[in-house]
Amino acid sequence: MTLPRPARVAAICMLIAAVAPWTTLQAQDALLDVMASEIKREMETLQAQNPPAYFLSYRINHSYTCSISTEFGALEQSRETKGSNITTQIRVGDHTMDNTREIRGSGGFDFSFPQFTSMPLDGDETATRLLLWNETNKQYRKASKKYQEVKANTAVKVEAEDQSADFANDIRVESYIDPPVDIDAIKPDISRWEQRLKRISREFLACDDMFEGTASLTFEVARKRIATSEGSKIAENRVSARVMLRAKVKCDDGMELQLHRSYFAFDHMKLPDEKQMIADAREMVATLKAMRQAPVIEPYVGPALLSGEASGVFFHEIFGHRVEGHRQKKESEGQTFKKKEGEEVLPVHMSVTFDPTLKSFSGIDLNGHYVFDDEGVRGNKVGVVENGVLRDFLMSRTPFDKHPTSNGHGRAQAGYTPVSRQSNMIVATSNPRTEQKLRDLLLEECRAQNRQFGLYFKDVQGGFTMTGRFVPNAFNVTPTEVYRVYVDGRPDELVRGVDLVGTPLVMFSNITDAGDIPAVFTGTCGAESGGVPVSAASPALLVSQIEVQKKEKSQERAPILPRPDIDNQTQQPSN
Protein backbone atom coordinates (compact mmCIF):
# COMPACT_ATOMS: atom_id res chain seq x y z
CA MET A 1 0.00 0.00 0.00
CA THR A 2 2.47 2.62 -0.99
CA LEU A 3 4.09 4.47 -3.82
CA PRO A 4 3.82 2.96 -7.28
CA ARG A 5 7.36 2.29 -8.45
CA PRO A 6 10.44 0.53 -7.02
CA ALA A 7 12.76 2.05 -4.44
CA ARG A 8 14.32 4.55 -6.88
CA VAL A 9 11.02 6.29 -7.68
CA ALA A 10 9.75 5.96 -4.12
CA ALA A 11 12.82 7.80 -2.88
CA ILE A 12 12.25 10.61 -5.40
CA CYS A 13 8.63 11.01 -4.31
CA MET A 14 9.65 11.11 -0.67
CA LEU A 15 12.22 13.78 -1.46
CA ILE A 16 9.64 15.91 -3.26
CA ALA A 17 7.28 15.59 -0.30
CA ALA A 18 10.07 16.60 2.03
CA VAL A 19 11.06 19.79 0.19
CA ALA A 20 7.81 20.92 -1.38
CA PRO A 21 6.04 23.77 0.44
CA TRP A 22 2.84 22.87 2.27
CA THR A 23 0.84 25.11 -0.05
CA THR A 24 2.05 23.07 -3.03
CA LEU A 25 0.90 19.81 -1.47
CA GLN A 26 -2.43 21.37 -0.55
CA ALA A 27 -2.96 22.31 -4.17
CA GLN A 28 -2.35 18.70 -5.18
CA ASP A 29 -5.52 17.61 -3.40
CA ALA A 30 -8.17 20.31 -3.36
CA LEU A 31 -10.80 17.66 -2.60
CA LEU A 32 -9.48 17.46 0.97
CA ASP A 33 -10.25 21.16 1.41
CA VAL A 34 -13.79 20.58 0.18
CA MET A 35 -14.23 17.69 2.63
CA ALA A 36 -12.81 19.71 5.53
CA SER A 37 -14.89 22.81 4.87
CA GLU A 38 -18.08 20.78 4.52
CA ILE A 39 -17.34 19.02 7.83
CA LYS A 40 -16.94 22.40 9.51
CA ARG A 41 -20.21 23.67 8.05
CA GLU A 42 -22.16 20.52 8.98
CA MET A 43 -20.77 20.33 12.52
CA GLU A 44 -21.77 23.91 13.32
CA THR A 45 -25.38 22.76 13.03
CA LEU A 46 -25.13 19.15 14.23
CA GLN A 47 -23.36 20.01 17.47
CA ALA A 48 -26.41 22.02 18.49
CA GLN A 49 -28.88 19.20 17.81
CA ASN A 50 -30.37 16.80 20.32
CA PRO A 51 -28.57 14.45 20.49
CA PRO A 52 -25.46 16.40 19.51
CA ALA A 53 -22.93 15.11 17.01
CA TYR A 54 -19.41 15.27 18.40
CA PHE A 55 -17.41 13.61 15.60
CA LEU A 56 -17.72 13.48 11.80
CA SER A 57 -15.39 11.97 9.22
CA TYR A 58 -15.45 11.46 5.48
CA ARG A 59 -13.48 8.78 3.65
CA ILE A 60 -13.32 9.20 -0.11
CA ASN A 61 -11.69 6.47 -2.19
CA HIS A 62 -10.76 6.89 -5.83
CA SER A 63 -9.58 3.78 -7.65
CA TYR A 64 -8.34 2.57 -11.01
CA THR A 65 -8.42 -1.19 -11.57
CA CYS A 66 -7.12 -3.30 -14.44
CA SER A 67 -8.52 -6.85 -14.38
CA ILE A 68 -7.45 -9.58 -16.80
CA SER A 69 -8.56 -13.19 -16.48
CA THR A 70 -7.88 -16.21 -18.67
CA GLU A 71 -8.92 -19.86 -18.56
CA PHE A 72 -7.34 -22.79 -20.39
CA GLY A 73 -5.49 -20.41 -22.70
CA ALA A 74 -8.48 -18.23 -23.62
CA LEU A 75 -9.12 -14.64 -22.63
CA GLU A 76 -12.21 -14.42 -20.42
CA GLN A 77 -12.12 -10.79 -19.33
CA SER A 78 -9.99 -7.71 -19.81
CA ARG A 79 -11.19 -4.39 -18.54
CA GLU A 80 -10.16 -1.13 -16.96
CA THR A 81 -12.49 0.53 -14.46
CA LYS A 82 -12.48 3.70 -12.42
CA GLY A 83 -14.54 4.32 -9.31
CA SER A 84 -15.06 6.82 -6.55
CA ASN A 85 -17.09 6.51 -3.37
CA ILE A 86 -17.63 8.19 -0.04
CA THR A 87 -18.07 6.67 3.42
CA THR A 88 -19.47 8.87 6.18
CA GLN A 89 -19.02 8.17 9.87
CA ILE A 90 -20.80 10.24 12.49
CA ARG A 91 -20.88 9.85 16.26
CA VAL A 92 -23.55 11.36 18.49
CA GLY A 93 -23.57 11.73 22.27
CA ASP A 94 -20.03 12.10 23.57
CA HIS A 95 -16.85 10.04 23.65
CA THR A 96 -17.87 8.31 26.91
CA MET A 97 -21.07 6.88 25.36
CA ASP A 98 -22.19 7.16 21.77
CA ASN A 99 -24.18 5.43 19.06
CA THR A 100 -21.49 2.82 18.33
CA ARG A 101 -21.85 1.02 21.67
CA GLU A 102 -22.87 -2.63 21.57
CA ILE A 103 -26.57 -3.37 22.03
CA ARG A 104 -26.18 -6.13 24.59
CA GLY A 105 -28.51 -9.11 24.36
CA SER A 106 -29.17 -8.64 20.64
CA GLY A 107 -27.17 -11.67 19.54
CA GLY A 108 -23.55 -12.03 18.56
CA PHE A 109 -23.56 -11.92 14.78
CA ASP A 110 -22.40 -8.43 13.88
CA PHE A 111 -21.76 -8.40 10.13
CA SER A 112 -23.31 -5.55 8.17
CA PHE A 113 -23.65 -4.45 4.58
CA PRO A 114 -21.42 -1.68 3.22
CA GLN A 115 -22.93 1.80 3.23
CA PHE A 116 -21.18 4.04 0.77
CA THR A 117 -22.28 6.29 -2.07
CA SER A 118 -20.69 6.62 -5.49
CA MET A 119 -19.53 10.10 -6.34
CA PRO A 120 -18.42 12.01 -9.46
CA LEU A 121 -15.12 10.90 -10.95
CA ASP A 122 -14.31 14.42 -12.12
CA GLY A 123 -14.38 15.84 -8.58
CA ASP A 124 -16.99 18.47 -9.36
CA GLU A 125 -17.09 20.61 -6.21
CA THR A 126 -20.80 21.43 -6.19
CA ALA A 127 -21.83 17.81 -6.79
CA THR A 128 -19.39 16.66 -4.12
CA ARG A 129 -20.70 19.10 -1.53
CA LEU A 130 -24.28 18.06 -2.26
CA LEU A 131 -23.39 14.40 -1.78
CA LEU A 132 -21.56 15.10 1.48
CA TRP A 133 -24.49 17.14 2.76
CA ASN A 134 -27.03 14.46 1.82
CA GLU A 135 -24.98 11.59 3.27
CA THR A 136 -24.38 13.47 6.51
CA ASN A 137 -28.10 14.06 6.94
CA LYS A 138 -28.88 10.36 6.40
CA GLN A 139 -26.12 9.12 8.67
CA TYR A 140 -27.01 11.59 11.45
CA ARG A 141 -30.59 10.28 11.53
CA LYS A 142 -29.35 6.68 11.71
CA ALA A 143 -26.84 7.54 14.41
CA SER A 144 -29.47 9.39 16.47
CA LYS A 145 -31.83 6.43 16.36
CA LYS A 146 -29.06 4.04 17.34
CA TYR A 147 -28.00 6.34 20.20
CA GLN A 148 -31.50 6.21 21.69
CA GLU A 149 -31.36 2.42 21.48
CA VAL A 150 -27.97 2.45 23.22
CA LYS A 151 -29.29 4.58 26.08
CA ALA A 152 -32.34 2.36 26.52
CA ASN A 153 -30.21 -0.77 26.42
CA THR A 154 -27.81 0.64 29.00
CA ALA A 155 -30.70 1.54 31.30
CA VAL A 156 -32.33 -1.91 31.32
CA LYS A 157 -29.33 -4.24 31.21
CA VAL A 158 -26.93 -5.22 33.96
CA GLU A 159 -23.83 -3.10 34.34
CA ALA A 160 -21.32 -3.74 31.58
CA GLU A 161 -18.08 -5.47 32.56
CA ASP A 162 -16.00 -2.95 30.60
CA GLN A 163 -16.56 0.65 31.71
CA SER A 164 -14.17 2.28 29.23
CA ALA A 165 -15.26 5.11 26.92
CA ASP A 166 -16.60 4.47 23.43
CA PHE A 167 -14.09 6.64 21.56
CA ALA A 168 -10.47 7.63 22.16
CA ASN A 169 -10.32 11.42 22.09
CA ASP A 170 -6.58 11.96 22.65
CA ILE A 171 -5.56 11.35 19.04
CA ARG A 172 -2.94 13.50 17.35
CA VAL A 173 -4.29 15.63 14.50
CA GLU A 174 -2.46 14.62 11.31
CA SER A 175 -1.80 16.23 7.93
CA TYR A 176 -0.33 13.94 5.27
CA ILE A 177 -0.60 14.13 1.50
CA ASP A 178 1.01 11.71 -0.96
CA PRO A 179 1.87 13.24 -4.33
CA PRO A 180 -0.66 12.27 -7.03
CA VAL A 181 0.06 9.15 -9.07
CA ASP A 182 0.39 9.17 -12.87
CA ILE A 183 -1.61 6.02 -13.63
CA ASP A 184 -0.74 5.92 -17.33
CA ALA A 185 2.96 5.88 -16.46
CA ILE A 186 2.78 2.86 -14.16
CA LYS A 187 -0.05 0.64 -15.37
CA PRO A 188 0.81 -2.65 -17.07
CA ASP A 189 0.90 -3.28 -20.81
CA ILE A 190 -2.55 -4.87 -21.07
CA SER A 191 -2.04 -6.60 -24.41
CA ARG A 192 1.23 -8.15 -23.29
CA TRP A 193 -0.32 -9.38 -20.02
CA GLU A 194 -3.28 -10.86 -21.88
CA GLN A 195 -0.95 -13.00 -23.98
CA ARG A 196 1.21 -13.92 -21.00
CA LEU A 197 -1.73 -15.08 -18.88
CA LYS A 198 -3.19 -17.04 -21.81
CA ARG A 199 0.06 -18.95 -22.16
CA ILE A 200 0.20 -19.67 -18.44
CA SER A 201 -3.40 -20.88 -18.12
CA ARG A 202 -2.97 -23.08 -21.20
CA GLU A 203 -0.66 -25.26 -19.10
CA PHE A 204 -3.69 -26.52 -17.17
CA LEU A 205 -4.94 -28.35 -20.28
CA ALA A 206 -2.21 -30.93 -19.62
CA CYS A 207 -4.43 -32.61 -17.02
CA ASP A 208 -7.40 -34.45 -18.59
CA ASP A 209 -9.42 -34.23 -15.37
CA MET A 210 -8.97 -30.49 -14.90
CA PHE A 211 -12.26 -28.61 -15.13
CA GLU A 212 -10.96 -25.23 -14.00
CA GLY A 213 -7.60 -23.68 -14.81
CA THR A 214 -7.28 -19.91 -14.61
CA ALA A 215 -4.60 -17.22 -14.52
CA SER A 216 -5.56 -13.66 -13.66
CA LEU A 217 -4.03 -10.26 -12.97
CA THR A 218 -5.48 -7.50 -10.81
CA PHE A 219 -3.66 -4.18 -10.83
CA GLU A 220 -5.05 -1.38 -8.69
CA VAL A 221 -4.19 2.22 -7.97
CA ALA A 222 -6.19 3.65 -5.07
CA ARG A 223 -6.12 7.03 -3.38
CA LYS A 224 -7.61 7.14 0.11
CA ARG A 225 -8.65 10.51 1.50
CA ILE A 226 -9.70 11.06 5.11
CA ALA A 227 -10.93 14.28 6.71
CA THR A 228 -12.17 14.49 10.29
CA SER A 229 -13.91 17.09 12.44
CA GLU A 230 -10.80 17.09 14.65
CA GLY A 231 -8.78 18.52 11.77
CA SER A 232 -6.91 15.55 10.33
CA LYS A 233 -6.48 15.53 6.55
CA ILE A 234 -4.96 12.45 4.92
CA ALA A 235 -4.39 11.54 1.28
CA GLU A 236 -2.55 8.23 0.87
CA ASN A 237 -1.85 6.18 -2.26
CA ARG A 238 -1.88 2.41 -2.61
CA VAL A 239 -0.60 0.65 -5.73
CA SER A 240 -0.71 -3.13 -5.93
CA ALA A 241 -0.49 -5.96 -8.43
CA ARG A 242 -1.53 -9.57 -7.91
CA VAL A 243 -1.48 -12.63 -10.12
CA MET A 244 -3.55 -15.65 -9.15
CA LEU A 245 -3.28 -19.15 -10.61
CA ARG A 246 -6.14 -21.52 -9.80
CA ALA A 247 -6.67 -25.10 -10.84
CA LYS A 248 -9.34 -27.61 -9.86
CA VAL A 249 -10.02 -31.29 -10.49
CA LYS A 250 -12.90 -33.54 -9.46
CA CYS A 251 -12.35 -37.02 -8.06
CA ASP A 252 -14.50 -40.05 -8.82
CA ASP A 253 -15.99 -39.85 -5.31
CA GLY A 254 -17.17 -36.28 -5.94
CA MET A 255 -14.45 -34.48 -3.97
CA GLU A 256 -13.20 -31.32 -5.61
CA LEU A 257 -9.52 -30.56 -5.15
CA GLN A 258 -7.92 -27.23 -5.91
CA LEU A 259 -4.56 -25.57 -5.74
CA HIS A 260 -3.62 -21.96 -6.16
CA ARG A 261 -0.51 -19.83 -6.43
CA SER A 262 -0.49 -16.14 -5.61
CA TYR A 263 2.09 -13.48 -6.46
CA PHE A 264 1.90 -10.00 -4.95
CA ALA A 265 3.95 -6.83 -5.44
CA PHE A 266 3.49 -3.10 -5.19
CA ASP A 267 4.95 -2.79 -8.71
CA HIS A 268 3.79 -5.19 -11.42
CA MET A 269 7.35 -5.17 -12.82
CA LYS A 270 8.48 -6.93 -9.64
CA LEU A 271 6.17 -9.91 -10.14
CA PRO A 272 7.87 -13.21 -11.08
CA ASP A 273 8.57 -13.68 -14.77
CA GLU A 274 6.47 -15.84 -17.07
CA LYS A 275 8.95 -18.70 -16.94
CA GLN A 276 8.51 -19.02 -13.16
CA MET A 277 4.72 -18.87 -13.36
CA ILE A 278 4.62 -21.55 -16.06
CA ALA A 279 6.88 -23.76 -13.95
CA ASP A 280 4.53 -23.27 -10.99
CA ALA A 281 1.48 -24.06 -13.14
CA ARG A 282 3.10 -27.30 -14.29
CA GLU A 283 3.89 -28.22 -10.69
CA MET A 284 0.24 -27.58 -9.79
CA VAL A 285 -0.86 -29.91 -12.60
CA ALA A 286 1.47 -32.69 -11.43
CA THR A 287 0.35 -32.32 -7.82
CA LEU A 288 -3.35 -32.34 -8.69
CA LYS A 289 -2.91 -35.48 -10.79
CA ALA A 290 -1.32 -37.17 -7.78
CA MET A 291 -3.91 -35.79 -5.35
CA ARG A 292 -6.75 -37.17 -7.45
CA GLN A 293 -5.39 -40.67 -6.85
CA ALA A 294 -4.42 -40.05 -3.21
CA PRO A 295 -6.25 -41.81 -0.37
CA VAL A 296 -8.77 -39.94 1.77
CA ILE A 297 -7.48 -39.56 5.29
CA GLU A 298 -9.69 -40.40 8.25
CA PRO A 299 -10.16 -38.03 11.22
CA TYR A 300 -6.87 -37.83 13.10
CA VAL A 301 -5.42 -36.50 16.35
CA GLY A 302 -1.66 -36.40 16.66
CA PRO A 303 1.57 -34.55 15.88
CA ALA A 304 1.89 -32.33 12.83
CA LEU A 305 4.32 -30.08 11.05
CA LEU A 306 3.01 -26.92 9.37
CA SER A 307 4.97 -25.18 6.62
CA GLY A 308 5.71 -21.48 7.04
CA GLU A 309 2.85 -20.45 4.76
CA ALA A 310 0.41 -22.77 6.53
CA SER A 311 1.63 -21.45 9.89
CA GLY A 312 0.95 -17.87 8.79
CA VAL A 313 -2.69 -18.70 8.11
CA PHE A 314 -2.81 -20.76 11.31
CA PHE A 315 -1.64 -17.78 13.43
CA HIS A 316 -3.85 -15.32 11.55
CA GLU A 317 -6.96 -17.34 12.32
CA ILE A 318 -6.41 -18.71 15.81
CA PHE A 319 -4.49 -15.78 17.27
CA GLY A 320 -4.69 -12.59 15.21
CA HIS A 321 -8.46 -12.14 15.38
CA ARG A 322 -8.44 -12.79 19.11
CA VAL A 323 -6.08 -9.90 19.89
CA GLU A 324 -8.14 -7.32 17.99
CA GLY A 325 -8.99 -4.74 20.64
CA HIS A 326 -12.67 -4.14 19.98
CA ARG A 327 -13.35 -7.84 20.65
CA GLN A 328 -12.14 -7.38 24.22
CA LYS A 329 -14.81 -4.74 24.84
CA LYS A 330 -17.84 -6.50 23.35
CA GLU A 331 -19.61 -8.84 25.73
CA SER A 332 -20.83 -11.00 22.86
CA GLU A 333 -17.18 -11.89 22.12
CA GLY A 334 -15.27 -14.82 23.60
CA GLN A 335 -12.44 -12.52 24.83
CA THR A 336 -9.99 -15.43 24.77
CA PHE A 337 -6.92 -13.39 25.71
CA LYS A 338 -8.36 -10.33 27.48
CA LYS A 339 -7.37 -11.46 30.97
CA LYS A 340 -4.09 -13.05 29.90
CA GLU A 341 -2.02 -9.89 29.45
CA GLY A 342 1.31 -10.47 31.18
CA GLU A 343 0.87 -14.25 31.03
CA GLU A 344 2.71 -16.78 28.90
CA VAL A 345 0.55 -17.75 25.93
CA LEU A 346 3.24 -19.16 23.61
CA PRO A 347 6.57 -20.94 24.08
CA VAL A 348 9.16 -18.52 25.51
CA HIS A 349 11.18 -18.62 22.27
CA MET A 350 8.31 -17.14 20.23
CA SER A 351 7.23 -13.53 19.62
CA VAL A 352 4.44 -12.03 17.48
CA THR A 353 4.51 -8.50 16.09
CA PHE A 354 2.03 -6.61 13.92
CA ASP A 355 3.71 -3.91 11.84
CA PRO A 356 1.91 -1.92 9.11
CA THR A 357 5.03 0.20 8.61
CA LEU A 358 6.84 -2.76 7.01
CA LYS A 359 6.72 -2.65 3.21
CA SER A 360 8.59 -5.92 2.70
CA PHE A 361 9.92 -8.95 4.53
CA SER A 362 12.79 -11.07 3.23
CA GLY A 363 12.44 -9.29 -0.11
CA ILE A 364 8.69 -9.98 -0.40
CA ASP A 365 6.22 -7.08 -0.53
CA LEU A 366 3.71 -7.11 2.31
CA ASN A 367 0.03 -6.56 1.55
CA GLY A 368 -0.73 -5.24 5.06
CA HIS A 369 1.41 -2.11 4.69
CA TYR A 370 -0.10 1.35 5.15
CA VAL A 371 0.91 4.72 6.61
CA PHE A 372 -2.44 5.70 8.13
CA ASP A 373 -5.33 3.50 9.14
CA ASP A 374 -8.93 4.24 8.14
CA GLU A 375 -9.51 6.44 11.19
CA GLY A 376 -6.66 8.77 10.24
CA VAL A 377 -4.28 7.37 12.88
CA ARG A 378 -0.69 6.62 11.93
CA GLY A 379 -0.02 2.88 11.85
CA ASN A 380 2.32 1.65 14.60
CA LYS A 381 4.37 -1.46 15.19
CA VAL A 382 2.78 -3.44 18.03
CA GLY A 383 4.65 -6.14 19.96
CA VAL A 384 1.69 -8.32 20.93
CA VAL A 385 3.70 -11.28 22.23
CA GLU A 386 7.27 -10.93 23.49
CA ASN A 387 9.18 -14.06 24.47
CA GLY A 388 5.94 -15.98 24.84
CA VAL A 389 4.21 -13.37 27.03
CA LEU A 390 1.12 -11.44 25.90
CA ARG A 391 1.94 -7.71 26.06
CA ASP A 392 -0.54 -5.77 23.95
CA PHE A 393 -3.54 -5.75 21.60
CA LEU A 394 -4.36 -4.27 18.21
CA MET A 395 -6.26 -1.05 18.83
CA SER A 396 -8.56 1.18 16.84
CA ARG A 397 -10.12 4.26 18.43
CA THR A 398 -12.44 1.98 20.41
CA PRO A 399 -10.85 1.69 23.87
CA PHE A 400 -11.21 -1.08 26.41
CA ASP A 401 -9.97 -1.54 29.98
CA LYS A 402 -6.36 -0.33 30.38
CA HIS A 403 -6.09 0.33 26.65
CA PRO A 404 -7.41 3.86 26.19
CA THR A 405 -6.00 4.80 22.79
CA SER A 406 -5.36 3.61 19.23
CA ASN A 407 -2.14 2.15 17.86
CA GLY A 408 -3.19 2.64 14.26
CA HIS A 409 -5.08 -0.59 13.51
CA GLY A 410 -8.57 0.80 12.84
CA ARG A 411 -9.28 -0.58 9.37
CA ALA A 412 -12.24 -0.98 7.05
CA GLN A 413 -13.29 -1.59 3.49
CA ALA A 414 -15.15 1.27 1.82
CA GLY A 415 -18.65 1.55 3.28
CA TYR A 416 -17.84 -0.02 6.65
CA THR A 417 -17.05 1.45 10.06
CA PRO A 418 -13.41 0.82 11.07
CA VAL A 419 -12.66 -1.61 13.88
CA SER A 420 -9.34 -3.05 15.06
CA ARG A 421 -7.93 -5.38 12.43
CA GLN A 422 -4.67 -7.13 11.60
CA SER A 423 -1.96 -5.68 9.35
CA ASN A 424 1.40 -7.41 8.76
CA MET A 425 1.85 -10.21 11.29
CA ILE A 426 5.43 -11.35 11.90
CA VAL A 427 5.93 -14.57 13.90
CA ALA A 428 9.51 -15.06 15.09
CA THR A 429 11.50 -17.53 17.17
CA SER A 430 14.74 -17.15 19.13
CA ASN A 431 15.37 -20.90 18.85
CA PRO A 432 15.12 -21.73 15.14
CA ARG A 433 15.25 -25.35 14.02
CA THR A 434 16.38 -26.59 10.62
CA GLU A 435 13.88 -28.36 8.39
CA GLN A 436 15.57 -31.69 9.07
CA LYS A 437 15.56 -31.11 12.83
CA LEU A 438 11.83 -30.30 12.77
CA ARG A 439 11.19 -33.50 10.86
CA ASP A 440 13.23 -35.52 13.38
CA LEU A 441 11.28 -33.93 16.24
CA LEU A 442 8.00 -34.75 14.50
CA LEU A 443 8.98 -38.43 14.28
CA GLU A 444 10.12 -38.44 17.93
CA GLU A 445 6.74 -37.07 18.98
CA CYS A 446 4.96 -39.71 16.87
CA ARG A 447 6.90 -42.47 18.63
CA ALA A 448 6.15 -40.96 22.03
CA GLN A 449 2.42 -40.95 21.20
CA ASN A 450 2.58 -44.41 19.58
CA ARG A 451 1.53 -43.00 16.19
CA GLN A 452 2.50 -44.66 12.93
CA PHE A 453 2.69 -41.29 11.19
CA GLY A 454 2.46 -37.55 11.64
CA LEU A 455 1.03 -35.03 9.19
CA TYR A 456 2.80 -32.37 7.17
CA PHE A 457 0.69 -29.46 5.96
CA LYS A 458 2.57 -28.06 2.99
CA ASP A 459 0.01 -25.70 1.51
CA VAL A 460 -3.26 -24.10 2.57
CA GLN A 461 -6.07 -22.25 0.83
CA GLY A 462 -7.17 -20.06 3.74
CA GLY A 463 -9.32 -20.41 6.78
CA PHE A 464 -11.91 -18.91 9.07
CA THR A 465 -12.58 -18.57 12.77
CA MET A 466 -15.47 -17.79 15.11
CA THR A 467 -14.63 -15.56 18.08
CA GLY A 468 -18.05 -14.98 19.66
CA ARG A 469 -19.69 -16.60 22.66
CA PHE A 470 -22.80 -17.59 20.71
CA VAL A 471 -21.03 -20.44 18.86
CA PRO A 472 -18.11 -22.74 19.71
CA ASN A 473 -14.94 -20.61 19.81
CA ALA A 474 -13.13 -22.58 17.14
CA PHE A 475 -11.18 -22.26 13.90
CA ASN A 476 -10.93 -24.07 10.57
CA VAL A 477 -7.86 -23.91 8.34
CA THR A 478 -8.34 -25.35 4.86
CA PRO A 479 -5.28 -27.36 3.70
CA THR A 480 -4.76 -28.11 0.03
CA GLU A 481 -1.61 -30.25 0.14
CA VAL A 482 -1.09 -32.66 3.05
CA TYR A 483 1.30 -35.61 3.53
CA ARG A 484 1.59 -38.51 5.94
CA VAL A 485 5.12 -38.69 7.35
CA TYR A 486 5.77 -42.29 8.43
CA VAL A 487 7.81 -43.31 11.45
CA ASP A 488 9.07 -46.52 9.75
CA GLY A 489 10.84 -44.58 7.00
CA ARG A 490 8.38 -45.10 4.19
CA PRO A 491 8.24 -42.22 1.69
CA ASP A 492 5.85 -39.41 2.58
CA GLU A 493 2.35 -40.14 1.27
CA LEU A 494 0.10 -37.49 -0.26
CA VAL A 495 -3.43 -37.58 1.20
CA ARG A 496 -6.61 -35.60 0.64
CA GLY A 497 -9.89 -34.66 2.22
CA VAL A 498 -9.01 -33.01 5.54
CA ASP A 499 -9.60 -29.73 7.34
CA LEU A 500 -7.47 -28.59 10.28
CA VAL A 501 -9.78 -27.71 13.17
CA GLY A 502 -9.58 -26.94 16.85
CA THR A 503 -9.91 -24.40 19.64
CA PRO A 504 -7.30 -21.68 20.18
CA LEU A 505 -6.07 -22.20 23.74
CA VAL A 506 -5.64 -25.95 23.30
CA MET A 507 -3.85 -25.50 19.98
CA PHE A 508 -1.51 -22.82 21.33
CA SER A 509 -0.53 -25.03 24.25
CA ASN A 510 0.59 -27.70 21.77
CA ILE A 511 3.09 -25.58 19.80
CA THR A 512 6.61 -26.76 20.66
CA ASP A 513 9.18 -25.71 18.02
CA ALA A 514 9.62 -23.40 15.04
CA GLY A 515 11.71 -23.43 11.88
CA ASP A 516 14.52 -21.20 10.66
CA ILE A 517 13.12 -19.99 7.33
CA PRO A 518 9.97 -17.80 7.42
CA ALA A 519 7.45 -17.81 4.58
CA VAL A 520 4.92 -15.11 3.70
CA PHE A 521 1.19 -15.63 3.17
CA THR A 522 -0.62 -12.74 1.47
CA GLY A 523 -4.38 -12.34 1.28
CA THR A 524 -7.51 -10.39 2.08
CA CYS A 525 -9.09 -10.83 5.50
CA GLY A 526 -12.87 -10.58 5.76
CA ALA A 527 -14.60 -9.59 9.00
CA GLU A 528 -17.26 -7.18 10.27
CA SER A 529 -15.51 -4.15 8.73
CA GLY A 530 -15.23 -5.78 5.31
CA GLY A 531 -12.18 -7.08 3.48
CA VAL A 532 -8.78 -5.59 4.29
CA PRO A 533 -5.38 -6.57 2.82
CA VAL A 534 -3.10 -8.49 5.18
CA SER A 535 0.11 -10.50 5.23
CA ALA A 536 1.53 -13.05 7.65
CA ALA A 537 5.16 -14.13 7.89
CA SER A 538 5.95 -17.21 9.93
CA PRO A 539 8.45 -20.04 10.17
CA ALA A 540 7.32 -23.66 10.07
CA LEU A 541 5.73 -24.92 13.30
CA LEU A 542 5.80 -28.23 15.08
CA VAL A 543 2.58 -28.95 16.98
CA SER A 544 2.50 -31.89 19.35
CA GLN A 545 -1.20 -32.53 18.74
CA ILE A 546 -3.62 -31.32 16.13
CA GLU A 547 -7.05 -32.47 15.01
CA VAL A 548 -8.30 -32.93 11.47
CA GLN A 549 -11.82 -33.66 10.32
CA LYS A 550 -13.15 -34.87 7.00
CA LYS A 551 -13.49 -32.17 4.39
CA GLU A 552 -16.93 -31.37 3.04
CA LYS A 553 -17.32 -32.74 -0.47
CA SER A 554 -19.69 -32.50 -3.36
CA GLN A 555 -22.12 -35.35 -3.94
CA GLU A 556 -22.21 -34.71 -7.66
CA ARG A 557 -20.48 -37.13 -10.00
CA ALA A 558 -17.58 -36.14 -12.19
CA PRO A 559 -18.62 -34.81 -15.64
CA ILE A 560 -20.19 -37.53 -17.77
CA LEU A 561 -18.97 -36.07 -21.04
CA PRO A 562 -15.26 -35.89 -21.79
CA ARG A 563 -13.70 -32.48 -22.08
CA PRO A 564 -14.18 -31.32 -25.70
CA ASP A 565 -10.51 -30.66 -26.43
CA ILE A 566 -9.64 -34.22 -25.34
CA ASP A 567 -12.60 -35.76 -27.19
CA ASN A 568 -11.66 -33.97 -30.40
CA GLN A 569 -8.11 -35.25 -30.16
CA THR A 570 -9.25 -38.85 -29.83
CA GLN A 571 -11.68 -38.56 -32.76
CA GLN A 572 -9.23 -37.05 -35.23
CA PRO A 573 -8.36 -39.50 -38.06
CA SER A 574 -4.81 -40.72 -38.22
CA ASN A 575 -2.67 -39.96 -41.28
Number of C-alpha atoms within 10 A of each C-alpha: 24 21 23 26 18 14 10 8 12 14 13 11 18 13 11 14 17 10 8 10 10 14 8 11 17 16 11 15 17 12 19 23 14 17 24 21 15 20 24 16 11 18 19 11 11 20 15 11 12 10 19 17 24 18 21 22 24 25 24 25 22 19 18 17 19 18 17 23 23 25 26 23 21 17 18 14 12 16 10 12 10 13 14 19 18 22 24 22 20 24 24 27 21 17 17 13 19 25 24 18 21 19 21 16 10 10 11 18 13 12 11 13 10 16 14 17 16 14 19 14 13 9 13 11 14 10 13 20 16 12 17 22 15 11 18 24 15 11 18 21 13 13 22 22 14 18 22 16 16 19 16 12 17 17 10 8 11 9 9 12 10 14 13 19 19 22 23 18 18 10 15 12 13 17 15 20 20 21 19 15 17 10 14 8 9 15 20 17 9 16 10 9 17 23 14 20 28 22 20 27 28 19 21 29 19 14 18 14 21 20 18 16 26 26 31 26 24 16 22 22 25 22 21 20 24 26 28 23 21 18 15 20 22 26 24 22 23 20 25 21 23 19 21 17 26 19 24 19 24 21 17 13 13 15 21 19 20 21 21 19 16 15 19 24 23 27 21 23 14 15 16 13 10 14 11 12 24 20 13 17 26 18 12 23 25 14 15 24 19 12 22 21 13 16 12 16 18 14 14 16 15 19 27 27 30 23 24 27 23 31 30 28 28 27 20 25 23 27 19 21 21 26 23 24 28 22 25 22 23 20 18 21 20 19 22 18 19 19 10 13 15 13 13 15 19 21 18 16 17 22 20 26 19 26 22 28 19 20 19 17 16 11 7 17 22 30 27 25 23 26 22 24 27 26 26 28 22 21 22 22 18 20 18 20 25 20 18 19 21 23 17 19 26 29 28 27 28 26 23 23 14 8 17 18 17 26 20 28 33 30 26 24 19 24 21 22 22 22 25 26 28 26 33 29 29 23 23 23 21 12 12 18 20 13 15 10 14 20 18 13 19 26 23 16 22 23 16 10 13 11 16 14 24 27 25 23 23 18 21 25 16 20 19 20 22 19 23 22 16 13 12 13 19 17 20 20 23 22 22 23 22 24 21 19 23 18 20 10 9 10 11 16 15 21 21 22 25 23 21 21 20 20 17 21 16 11 17 16 14 16 20 17 23 32 24 19 17 23 21 25 26 23 19 14 21 14 18 18 24 21 16 19 21 21 27 31 29 28 26 28 24 26 21 22 21 22 17 20 17 15 18 11 12 13 10 12 12 18 12 6 7 12 14 9 10 14 11 10 9 10 8 8 6 5 3
